Amino acid sequence: MSRPQPSTPNEVLLLEARLQQRKKETHPNASDDEYFLLNAVDTILRPYGLSYQQIEDGIVEGSDDGGIDAVYTFYNGELVEDDSDPGGRDNPQIELEIIQAKNERGFKEVALQKLIDHLPLLLRLEENPALRLEFNERVLERFAIFRALFVRASDRFPDLTVRVRYVTKSVEEPNEKVLLKAERVKKEIKEEFSVAAPEIDFVGAGSLNARARQRVAAVLELRVSEGPINAEMGGLVCLVSLADYYKFITDEEGKLRGEIFEENVRGFEGATAINKAIAESLKQGNESLADFWWLNNGVTILAKRLQPNGKKLKIEDPQIVNGHQTSRTIFQHFHTIALKSQGSSDNDNRQLLVRVIQAANESLAAQIIKATNSQNRVSVASLRATEPFQRDIEEFFGKHGLYYERKKNYYKNQTKPRAKIVEVLELAQAVASIALHAPDSARARPSALVRDGEYQRVFNSKAHFASYLNCISLMKRVDEYLAASHSDMTRPDRLNVRFHLARSVAAFALSTAKPRMTGIAKLKPELLSLEKIGDVFEWLMETHSVVRESSKASNDAIAKGNEWVREIDRRLTHYVENQCWPEELRAGWYDLPGNP
């Protein structure tokens, strides 16, 4: 290994060493530029606790990206992943994160000039079909999510922050010309959204290193009003002032600690009758005739370890498993006060009932989660995520070398290889595409697949675990084919074709129009011939051409619509009914001598 040049600053040496080590562990096949972008997004947006798939879905870099590398929209601190995300909540706070990450030294004027030229076009609420000529479909899709959300929330006057992050390996501050360009970017944002609070964040090598060192706190301290009541079997009950609880759930940047809600079985449900009542009770302040805990069921916190010390509790790995709605509403109430007064509100003397239970055993934790979720309605689907079937999938996948991330970011935080991690949403998309024959839903509405009725269709406990393993393995085989045979294909185009290709490959490999889980369980995805997958790809592109000719729609719209699905179904059904499968796709599906 050659000795580093003396001109390389220490901060850059540290950054590059950390990136190389982490890339080797998690993304060994990624290029240095690709991994710099992935790691930059992960580091900068760490407070949001994004999973690998969520990070990857926001990446838009490539040809016609307008100088933008990644885009993410957050609504009240939660990532909005597609148009199916509900937007009906009080006191909406929208954050648009726009990231430029360049694996180079210095901050350059040209990078910001591209934003000056392109952001006004992408932020404008008016539909403009001509943008297809200037920007790739991924850029348009991510900004469309933001615009649709802003329009839905506009009648509730949302607080809007548009944040541009410019990330490089620079060890120097941006020069005056770059800073002038940054002010012009902010001006362009304000011209499109007068209510917006635009921010420009220059992140160099030193800042990246410092942020990477910041670990999510494993131990938090909760101040209680009086000595807690201890239970013999472990755990305690206490009263906590609303102001102290707000501090407990808020990080150093004034944001809600997303990591302490990872085990909660649902997201914030917004303007339900119960949550409106909680908010109204909070507004009454100390003038209320009733203490807050008289009117509220309180909060349940699970902990790996609990250490009471007078009026302070040290809680290791706290997880708020019941009381998400109460917690979010308390956060919004005090956060709004803090924004208006440029400070915090410590004079609310009312109390919140808090139960803290030490439960290192996962089965016991799941039992507590299910039993305590009753204040707001919780879907059966959400609760099932904590039950044995999901853990059984995790165990089965583990025996086959995969890490099923039932608990968000559990294996990511252990730096397991990205290629071996399977997220819940990834598995749901694979099953929806292959077994439910709905690649359009997998592409357009992924978050809907893990809600209520759809969740029950995707995660059917009667199906063999092998069918789930084969669905995700087939998706990986398809991705392997696309990477090997179509390396020139853009990221958006691969995304638009992969679900439909997996659905079609399963049909041809099993000689059936609509594969079922029983048949899928018998597949050997890792042995499927890449040459045969290539033949199916050519067949699939023929169906795509037919749909494009008739609809005149974009590739993105075709992948998300049902016309392509119908054309695929029509042809496959014709083959089955007439026993006339294309000769080149009938046999030779496995790369083993003598196999059919």
C-alpha positions as CSV (number, residue, x, y, z in Angstrom):
1,M,0.0,0.0,0.0
2,S,1.5,3.4,-1.0
3,R,2.2,5.9,1.6
4,P,-0.4,8.8,1.7
5,Q,0.9,12.1,0.2
6,P,1.8,14.7,2.8
7,S,-0.6,17.1,1.2
8,T,-3.6,15.0,2.2
9,P,-5.2,16.6,5.3
10,N,-5.8,14.5,8.3
11,E,-9.6,14.9,8.2
12,V,-9.6,13.6,4.6
13,L,-7.4,10.6,5.6
14,L,-9.7,9.7,8.4
15,L,-12.8,10.1,6.2
16,E,-11.4,8.0,3.4
17,A,-10.2,5.3,5.9
18,R,-13.6,5.1,7.5
19,L,-15.4,5.0,4.1
20,Q,-13.2,2.2,2.8
21,Q,-13.7,0.1,5.9
22,R,-17.4,0.6,6.0
23,K,-17.8,-0.1,2.2
24,K,-15.8,-3.3,2.6
25,E,-18.2,-4.4,5.3
26,T,-21.6,-3.3,3.8
27,H,-21.3,-2.5,0.1
28,P,-18.1,-4.2,-1.3
29,N,-19.3,-4.0,-4.9
30,A,-20.2,-0.3,-4.9
31,S,-17.9,2.2,-6.6
32,D,-16.2,4.8,-4.4
33,D,-18.5,7.5,-5.8
34,E,-21.7,5.4,-5.2
35,Y,-20.7,4.6,-1.6
36,F,-19.7,8.2,-0.9
37,L,-23.2,9.3,-1.8
38,L,-24.9,6.4,0.2
39,N,-22.8,7.1,3.3
40,A,-23.2,10.8,3.1
41,V,-27.0,10.5,3.0
42,D,-27.0,8.0,5.9
43,T,-24.7,10.2,8.0
44,I,-26.5,13.5,7.4
45,L,-30.0,12.1,7.8
46,R,-29.2,9.8,10.7
47,P,-31.7,11.6,13.1
48,Y,-34.5,10.3,10.8
49,G,-33.3,6.6,11.1
50,L,-33.6,5.8,7.4
51,S,-33.2,2.2,6.3
52,Y,-31.0,1.2,3.4
53,Q,-34.0,0.9,1.1
54,Q,-35.3,4.3,2.1
55,I,-31.9,5.8,1.4
56,E,-31.6,4.1,-2.0
57,D,-35.2,5.0,-3.0
58,G,-34.3,8.7,-2.6
59,I,-31.2,8.6,-4.8
60,V,-31.8,10.3,-8.1
61,E,-28.3,10.9,-9.4
62,G,-27.5,10.0,-13.0
63,S,-28.1,11.5,-16.4
64,D,-30.5,14.5,-16.3
65,D,-30.5,14.8,-12.6
66,G,-30.4,18.6,-12.6
67,G,-27.3,18.5,-10.3
68,I,-29.3,16.8,-7.6
69,D,-28.1,13.5,-6.1
70,A,-30.9,12.6,-3.6
71,V,-34.3,13.9,-2.5
72,Y,-36.4,13.1,0.7
73,T,-39.6,14.5,1.9
74,F,-40.5,14.3,5.6
75,Y,-43.9,15.0,7.2
76,N,-43.9,15.7,10.9
77,G,-40.6,13.9,11.1
78,E,-41.7,10.8,9.1
79,L,-40.4,9.9,5.6
80,V,-43.1,10.1,2.9
81,E,-42.3,7.2,0.6
82,D,-45.0,7.5,-2.1
83,D,-48.3,9.1,-3.0
84,S,-50.3,6.6,-0.8
85,D,-49.0,8.1,2.4
86,P,-51.9,9.8,4.3
87,G,-51.5,13.6,4.8
88,G,-54.4,14.4,7.2
89,R,-52.7,15.8,10.3
90,D,-52.9,18.9,12.4
91,N,-49.9,21.3,12.7
92,P,-48.1,19.9,9.7
93,Q,-44.4,20.3,9.4
94,I,-42.9,19.5,6.0
95,E,-39.1,19.2,5.4
96,L,-37.7,18.8,1.9
97,E,-34.1,17.5,2.0
98,I,-32.1,18.1,-1.3
99,I,-28.6,16.5,-1.3
100,Q,-25.6,17.1,-3.5
101,A,-22.8,14.7,-2.5
102,K,-19.6,14.9,-4.5
103,N,-16.6,12.6,-3.9
104,E,-14.1,15.5,-4.4
105,R,-12.4,18.3,-2.6
106,G,-13.8,21.8,-2.3
107,F,-17.2,23.5,-2.8
108,K,-17.8,24.6,-6.4
109,E,-20.0,27.4,-7.8
110,V,-21.2,25.2,-10.7
111,A,-22.9,22.8,-8.3
112,L,-25.0,25.6,-6.8
113,Q,-25.6,27.2,-10.2
114,K,-27.3,24.0,-11.3
115,L,-29.7,24.3,-8.4
116,I,-30.3,28.0,-9.2
117,D,-31.3,26.9,-12.7
118,H,-33.3,23.8,-11.9
119,L,-34.9,24.1,-8.5
120,P,-37.5,26.7,-9.5
121,L,-38.8,24.3,-12.2
122,L,-39.0,21.3,-9.9
123,L,-40.6,23.2,-7.0
124,R,-43.3,24.8,-9.0
125,L,-46.7,23.3,-8.2
126,E,-48.1,23.7,-11.7
127,E,-47.9,20.5,-13.8
128,N,-45.3,20.8,-16.6
129,P,-45.0,17.8,-18.9
130,A,-42.0,19.4,-20.7
131,L,-39.9,18.6,-17.6
132,R,-39.6,15.0,-18.9
133,L,-37.2,16.4,-21.5
134,E,-34.9,17.9,-18.9
135,F,-35.0,15.6,-15.9
136,N,-34.9,11.8,-15.3
137,E,-38.0,10.1,-14.0
138,R,-36.6,9.5,-10.6
139,V,-36.0,13.2,-10.0
140,L,-39.6,14.0,-11.2
141,E,-41.1,11.3,-9.0
142,R,-39.4,12.5,-5.8
143,F,-40.3,16.1,-6.3
144,A,-43.9,15.0,-7.2
145,I,-44.2,13.4,-3.8
146,F,-43.2,16.7,-2.2
147,R,-45.6,18.8,-4.3
148,A,-48.5,16.4,-3.8
149,L,-48.0,16.4,0.0
150,F,-47.7,20.2,0.1
151,V,-50.9,20.7,-1.8
152,R,-52.8,18.2,0.4
153,A,-51.6,20.0,3.6
154,S,-51.9,23.5,2.3
155,D,-55.3,24.1,3.9
156,R,-53.6,23.6,7.3
157,F,-50.8,26.1,6.6
158,P,-47.8,23.8,7.0
159,D,-44.4,24.9,8.3
160,L,-42.1,24.3,5.3
161,T,-38.3,23.9,5.5
162,V,-36.4,23.3,2.3
163,R,-32.9,22.2,3.2
164,V,-30.0,21.9,0.6
165,R,-27.0,19.8,1.8
166,Y,-23.8,20.2,-0.2
167,V,-21.4,17.4,0.8
168,T,-17.8,17.1,-0.3
169,K,-14.4,16.1,1.2
170,S,-13.5,19.8,1.6
171,V,-11.4,20.9,4.6
172,E,-12.0,24.5,3.8
173,E,-15.0,26.7,4.2
174,P,-16.8,27.7,1.0
175,N,-15.4,30.9,-0.6
176,E,-17.3,34.2,-1.1
177,K,-18.5,33.3,-4.6
178,V,-19.9,30.0,-3.5
179,L,-21.7,31.7,-0.5
180,L,-23.2,34.3,-2.9
181,K,-24.5,31.4,-5.0
182,A,-25.9,29.8,-1.9
183,E,-27.9,33.0,-1.1
184,R,-29.2,32.9,-4.7
185,V,-30.4,29.3,-4.2
186,K,-32.3,30.4,-1.0
187,K,-33.8,33.4,-2.9
188,E,-35.1,31.1,-5.7
189,I,-36.7,28.8,-3.0
190,K,-38.3,31.8,-1.3
191,E,-39.7,33.0,-4.7
192,E,-41.5,29.7,-5.2
193,F,-42.6,29.3,-1.5
194,S,-42.7,32.5,0.4
195,V,-43.6,30.6,3.6
196,A,-40.5,28.4,3.3
197,A,-37.5,28.5,5.6
198,P,-34.6,27.7,3.2
199,E,-31.3,26.4,4.6
200,I,-28.0,25.6,2.9
201,D,-25.8,23.2,4.8
202,F,-22.1,22.9,3.6
203,V,-20.7,19.6,4.9
204,G,-17.0,19.0,4.5
205,A,-14.7,16.2,5.6
206,G,-14.5,17.4,9.2
207,S,-18.2,17.8,9.6
208,L,-18.8,14.4,8.0
209,N,-16.4,12.8,10.5
210,A,-18.0,14.6,13.4
211,R,-21.5,13.6,12.4
212,A,-20.4,10.0,11.9
213,R,-19.0,9.8,15.4
214,Q,-22.4,10.9,16.8
215,R,-24.1,7.6,17.8
216,V,-27.8,7.4,18.6
217,A,-27.9,7.4,22.4
218,A,-28.3,3.9,23.8
219,V,-29.0,5.3,27.3
220,L,-31.3,8.2,28.0
221,E,-32.2,9.9,31.3
222,L,-35.8,10.6,32.3
223,R,-36.5,12.9,35.2
224,V,-39.5,11.9,37.3
225,S,-41.6,14.1,39.6
226,E,-41.4,11.9,42.6
227,G,-39.7,8.6,43.5
228,P,-41.2,5.9,41.3
229,I,-43.3,3.0,42.4
230,N,-41.3,-0.2,41.9
231,A,-42.9,-3.6,41.0
232,E,-41.5,-6.9,42.3
233,M,-41.3,-8.5,38.8
234,G,-39.4,-5.6,37.3
235,G,-40.5,-2.2,36.0
236,L,-41.9,0.8,37.7
237,V,-44.7,3.4,37.4
238,C,-44.1,7.1,37.8
239,L,-45.4,10.6,37.0
240,V,-43.3,12.8,34.8
241,S,-43.9,16.5,34.1
242,L,-44.9,17.2,30.5
243,A,-41.9,19.5,30.1
244,D,-39.5,16.8,31.2
245,Y,-41.1,14.2,29.0
246,Y,-40.8,16.6,26.0
247,K,-37.1,16.9,26.8
248,F,-36.8,13.1,27.0
249,I,-38.2,12.5,23.5
250,T,-36.4,15.4,21.9
251,D,-32.8,15.3,20.6
252,E,-30.1,18.0,20.7
253,E,-31.3,19.5,17.4
254,G,-34.8,19.9,18.7
255,K,-36.2,17.0,16.6
256,L,-38.3,14.0,17.8
257,R,-36.1,11.0,18.7
258,G,-37.3,8.6,16.0
259,E,-35.1,5.8,17.3
260,I,-37.2,5.4,20.5
261,F,-40.3,4.7,18.4
262,E,-38.8,1.9,16.3
263,E,-40.7,-0.9,18.2
264,N,-44.0,1.0,18.0
265,V,-46.5,-0.9,15.9
266,R,-47.9,2.1,14.0
267,G,-47.0,5.6,12.9
268,F,-48.7,8.8,14.2
269,E,-52.3,8.7,13.2
270,G,-52.8,12.5,13.0
271,A,-56.1,14.2,13.6
272,T,-58.1,11.4,15.1
273,A,-60.8,12.4,17.7
274,I,-58.5,11.1,20.5
275,N,-55.5,13.0,19.3
276,K,-57.5,16.2,18.9
277,A,-58.7,15.8,22.5
278,I,-55.1,15.3,23.7
279,A,-54.0,18.5,21.8
280,E,-56.9,20.5,23.3
281,S,-56.1,19.3,26.8
282,L,-52.5,20.4,26.3
283,K,-53.5,23.9,25.1
284,Q,-55.3,24.5,28.5
285,G,-52.0,24.5,30.3
286,N,-51.9,25.0,34.0
287,E,-55.3,26.6,34.0
288,S,-56.9,23.2,33.4
289,L,-59.0,21.9,36.2
290,A,-57.8,18.4,35.6
291,D,-54.2,17.1,35.6
292,F,-53.1,15.7,32.3
293,W,-52.6,12.2,33.6
294,W,-56.2,12.0,34.8
295,L,-57.4,12.2,31.2
296,N,-54.8,10.1,29.5
297,N,-53.8,6.4,29.5
298,G,-50.1,7.4,29.7
299,V,-47.1,5.9,28.0
300,T,-45.4,2.5,28.2
301,I,-41.6,2.3,27.7
302,L,-39.7,-1.0,27.3
303,A,-36.1,-1.0,28.3
304,K,-33.2,-3.5,28.1
305,R,-32.0,-2.2,31.5
306,L,-33.4,0.2,34.0
307,Q,-31.5,2.1,36.7
308,P,-33.5,4.3,39.1
309,N,-31.5,6.9,40.9
310,G,-33.7,9.2,43.1
311,K,-35.7,11.3,40.7
312,K,-33.8,10.2,37.7
313,L,-34.1,7.0,35.6
314,K,-31.4,5.7,33.4
315,I,-33.0,3.7,30.6
316,E,-31.0,1.6,28.2
317,D,-32.4,1.3,24.7
318,P,-35.8,2.9,25.5
319,Q,-38.6,2.0,23.2
320,I,-42.0,3.7,23.5
321,V,-44.3,0.8,22.6
322,N,-47.6,2.4,23.7
323,G,-48.4,6.1,23.7
324,H,-47.0,7.1,20.3
325,Q,-50.0,9.4,19.7
326,T,-49.7,11.0,23.1
327,S,-45.9,11.5,22.6
328,R,-46.2,13.0,19.2
329,T,-48.9,15.4,20.3
330,I,-46.9,16.5,23.3
331,F,-43.9,17.0,21.1
332,Q,-45.8,19.1,18.6
333,H,-47.4,21.2,21.4
334,F,-44.1,22.1,23.1
335,H,-42.2,22.3,19.8
336,T,-44.6,24.9,18.5
337,I,-44.2,26.9,21.8
338,A,-40.4,26.7,21.5
339,L,-40.5,27.9,17.9
340,K,-42.8,30.8,18.7
341,S,-40.9,31.9,21.9
342,Q,-37.4,31.0,20.6
343,G,-37.0,28.9,23.8
344,S,-38.6,26.0,25.7
345,S,-41.6,25.9,28.0
346,D,-40.7,24.6,31.4
347,N,-43.6,26.0,33.4
348,D,-46.2,23.4,32.6
349,N,-46.6,21.6,35.9
350,R,-49.0,18.9,34.7
351,Q,-48.0,15.3,34.8
352,L,-47.9,12.3,32.5
353,L,-48.3,8.7,33.7
354,V,-45.3,6.6,32.5
355,R,-44.7,2.9,32.9
356,V,-41.2,1.6,32.4
357,I,-40.7,-2.1,32.0
358,Q,-37.4,-3.9,31.8
359,A,-38.0,-6.6,29.2
360,A,-34.9,-8.1,27.5
361,N,-36.9,-11.1,26.4
362,E,-38.3,-10.6,22.9
363,S,-41.4,-12.8,23.4
364,L,-42.3,-10.9,26.5
365,A,-41.7,-7.6,24.8
366,A,-44.0,-8.6,21.9
367,Q,-46.7,-9.7,24.4
368,I,-46.5,-6.3,26.2
369,I,-46.7,-4.4,22.9
370,K,-49.8,-6.3,21.8
371,A,-51.5,-6.0,25.2
372,T,-50.9,-2.3,25.8
373,N,-52.0,-0.9,22.4
374,S,-55.7,-0.1,23.0
375,Q,-56.1,3.7,23.3
376,N,-56.3,4.3,19.6
377,R,-57.3,1.6,17.2
378,V,-54.4,-0.5,16.0
379,S,-54.7,-2.6,12.8
380,V,-54.2,-6.4,13.2
381,A,-51.7,-6.1,10.5
382,S,-49.5,-3.7,12.5
383,L,-49.7,-6.0,15.5
384,R,-48.7,-9.0,13.5
385,A,-45.3,-7.5,12.9
386,T,-44.5,-8.3,16.5
387,E,-45.8,-11.8,16.4
388,P,-44.1,-15.2,15.9
389,F,-44.7,-15.4,12.1
390,Q,-42.4,-12.4,11.4
391,R,-39.8,-13.8,13.8
392,D,-40.0,-17.2,12.1
393,I,-39.3,-15.6,8.7
394,E,-36.3,-13.9,10.3
395,E,-35.0,-17.2,11.7
396,F,-35.7,-19.1,8.4
397,F,-33.9,-16.4,6.4
398,G,-31.0,-16.5,8.8
399,K,-30.5,-20.2,8.1
400,H,-30.1,-19.3,4.5
401,G,-27.5,-16.5,5.0
402,L,-29.9,-13.6,4.9
403,Y,-30.7,-11.0,7.6
404,Y,-34.5,-10.2,7.7
405,E,-34.7,-6.8,9.2
406,R,-38.0,-7.3,11.1
407,K,-36.8,-4.5,13.5
408,K,-35.9,-1.5,11.4
409,N,-32.1,-0.9,11.1
410,Y,-31.3,-3.8,13.5
411,Y,-28.8,-5.4,11.1
412,K,-27.9,-2.2,9.3
413,N,-26.6,-0.9,12.7
414,Q,-24.5,-4.1,13.0
415,T,-22.9,-3.2,9.6
416,K,-24.1,-6.5,8.0
417,P,-23.6,-6.5,4.2
418,R,-26.3,-4.6,2.4
419,A,-26.7,-7.4,-0.1
420,K,-27.6,-9.8,2.7
421,I,-30.2,-7.6,4.4
422,V,-33.9,-8.0,3.5
423,E,-36.2,-5.3,4.7
424,V,-39.9,-5.9,5.4
425,L,-40.9,-3.6,2.6
426,E,-38.5,-5.3,0.2
427,L,-40.0,-8.7,0.9
428,A,-43.5,-7.3,0.6
429,Q,-42.7,-5.8,-2.8
430,A,-41.2,-9.2,-4.0
431,V,-44.3,-11.1,-2.8
432,A,-46.7,-8.6,-4.3
433,S,-44.9,-8.7,-7.7
434,I,-44.5,-12.5,-8.0
435,A,-47.2,-14.2,-5.9
436,L,-49.9,-11.5,-6.0
437,H,-49.2,-10.6,-9.7
438,A,-49.2,-6.9,-8.8
439,P,-45.8,-5.4,-9.9
440,D,-47.5,-2.1,-10.5
441,S,-48.4,-1.8,-6.8
442,A,-44.9,-2.9,-5.8
443,R,-43.5,-0.1,-7.9
444,A,-46.1,2.7,-7.3
445,R,-47.5,2.1,-3.8
446,P,-45.0,0.1,-1.8
447,S,-46.0,1.5,1.6
448,A,-49.6,0.4,1.0
449,L,-48.4,-3.3,1.0
450,V,-47.8,-3.3,4.7
451,R,-51.1,-1.8,5.7
452,D,-54.2,-3.6,6.9
453,G,-55.8,-5.9,4.3
454,E,-52.8,-5.8,1.9
455,Y,-50.5,-6.9,4.7
456,Q,-52.6,-9.9,5.4
457,R,-52.5,-10.9,1.7
458,V,-48.7,-10.5,1.6
459,F,-47.8,-12.1,4.9
460,N,-50.0,-15.2,4.9
461,S,-48.9,-17.5,7.8
462,K,-50.3,-20.5,5.8
463,A,-47.6,-20.1,3.1
464,H,-44.4,-22.0,3.4
465,F,-41.3,-20.0,4.4
466,A,-39.5,-21.2,1.3
467,S,-41.9,-19.3,-0.9
468,Y,-41.0,-16.0,0.9
469,L,-37.3,-16.9,0.6
470,N,-37.7,-17.7,-3.1
471,C,-39.6,-14.5,-3.8
472,I,-36.8,-12.3,-2.5
473,S,-34.1,-14.6,-4.0
474,L,-35.8,-14.3,-7.4
475,M,-35.8,-10.5,-7.1
476,K,-32.0,-10.7,-6.4
477,R,-31.5,-13.0,-9.4
478,V,-33.3,-10.5,-11.6
479,D,-31.2,-7.7,-10.2
480,E,-28.1,-9.7,-10.9
481,Y,-29.2,-10.2,-14.5
482,L,-29.9,-6.5,-15.0
483,A,-26.6,-5.5,-13.5
484,A,-24.7,-8.0,-15.7
485,S,-26.5,-7.6,-19.0
486,H,-27.9,-4.0,-18.9
487,S,-25.2,-2.1,-16.9
488,D,-25.9,0.9,-19.1
489,M,-29.6,1.0,-18.0
490,T,-30.3,4.0,-15.7
491,R,-31.4,3.5,-12.1
492,P,-35.0,4.7,-12.8
493,D,-35.3,2.3,-15.8
494,R,-34.1,-0.7,-13.7
495,L,-36.5,0.2,-11.0
496,N,-39.4,0.4,-13.5
497,V,-38.7,-3.0,-15.0
498,R,-37.4,-5.2,-12.1
499,F,-40.8,-6.0,-10.5
500,H,-42.5,-6.8,-13.9
501,L,-39.5,-8.9,-14.9
502,A,-39.6,-11.0,-11.7
503,R,-43.3,-11.6,-12.1
504,S,-42.8,-12.7,-15.7
505,V,-39.8,-15.0,-15.0
506,A,-41.7,-16.8,-12.3
507,A,-44.6,-17.4,-14.7
508,F,-42.4,-18.8,-17.4
509,A,-40.2,-20.9,-15.1
510,L,-43.4,-22.5,-13.6
511,S,-45.4,-22.6,-16.8
512,T,-48.3,-20.9,-15.3
513,A,-50.0,-17.5,-15.9
514,K,-50.4,-16.7,-12.2
515,P,-47.8,-18.4,-9.9
516,R,-49.0,-19.3,-6.4
517,M,-47.0,-19.6,-3.2
518,T,-47.0,-23.4,-3.3
519,G,-45.4,-23.4,-6.8
520,I,-43.0,-20.6,-5.9
521,A,-41.7,-22.7,-2.9
522,K,-40.4,-25.2,-5.4
523,L,-38.3,-22.8,-7.5
524,K,-34.5,-22.6,-7.3
525,P,-34.0,-18.9,-8.0
526,E,-30.2,-19.0,-7.5
527,L,-29.9,-21.5,-10.3
528,L,-32.2,-19.8,-12.8
529,S,-30.5,-19.3,-16.1
530,L,-29.5,-15.7,-16.7
531,E,-29.8,-16.5,-20.5
532,K,-33.4,-17.5,-20.0
533,I,-34.1,-14.4,-17.9
534,G,-32.7,-12.4,-20.8
535,D,-35.2,-14.1,-23.1
536,V,-38.0,-13.1,-20.8
537,F,-36.6,-9.6,-20.7
538,E,-36.9,-9.4,-24.5
539,W,-40.4,-10.7,-24.3
540,L,-41.3,-8.2,-21.6
541,M,-39.9,-5.3,-23.6
542,E,-42.3,-6.3,-26.5
543,T,-45.2,-6.0,-24.1
544,H,-43.9,-2.7,-22.9
545,S,-43.7,-1.4,-26.5
546,V,-47.3,-2.3,-27.1
547,V,-48.4,-0.4,-24.0
548,R,-46.2,2.6,-24.8
549,E,-47.5,2.8,-28.3
550,S,-51.2,2.8,-27.2
551,S,-50.8,5.0,-24.1
552,K,-48.0,7.4,-25.1
553,A,-47.1,7.4,-21.4
554,S,-43.7,7.7,-19.8
555,N,-41.8,4.6,-18.6
556,D,-42.5,5.6,-15.0
557,A,-46.2,5.9,-15.6
558,I,-46.4,2.6,-17.5
559,A,-44.5,0.8,-14.6
560,K,-46.9,2.2,-12.1
561,G,-50.1,1.7,-14.1
562,N,-52.2,-1.4,-14.7
563,E,-52.1,-1.4,-18.5
564,W,-48.7,-3.2,-18.6
565,V,-49.9,-5.7,-16.0
566,R,-53.0,-6.4,-18.1
567,E,-51.0,-7.0,-21.2
568,I,-48.6,-9.4,-19.4
569,D,-51.6,-11.2,-17.9
570,R,-53.4,-11.4,-21.3
571,R,-50.4,-13.0,-23.0
572,L,-49.6,-15.4,-20.2
573,T,-53.3,-16.5,-20.0
574,H,-53.3,-17.1,-23.7
575,Y,-50.3,-19.4,-23.5
576,V,-51.9,-21.4,-20.7
577,E,-55.3,-21.7,-22.3
578,N,-54.0,-22.7,-25.7
579,Q,-50.9,-24.6,-24.5
580,C,-48.7,-22.6,-26.8
581,W,-45.8,-21.4,-24.7
582,P,-43.0,-19.7,-26.8
583,E,-40.6,-22.5,-27.7
584,E,-37.5,-20.6,-26.5
585,L,-39.0,-20.1,-23.0
586,R,-40.3,-23.7,-22.4
587,A,-37.3,-25.5,-21.1
588,G,-33.7,-25.1,-19.9
589,W,-34.5,-22.9,-17.0
590,Y,-31.8,-24.1,-14.6
591,D,-28.1,-23.9,-15.1
592,L,-27.6,-27.6,-14.3
593,P,-27.1,-30.5,-16.7
594,G,-30.3,-32.5,-17.1
595,N,-32.6,-30.1,-15.3
596,P,-35.7,-28.9,-17.0
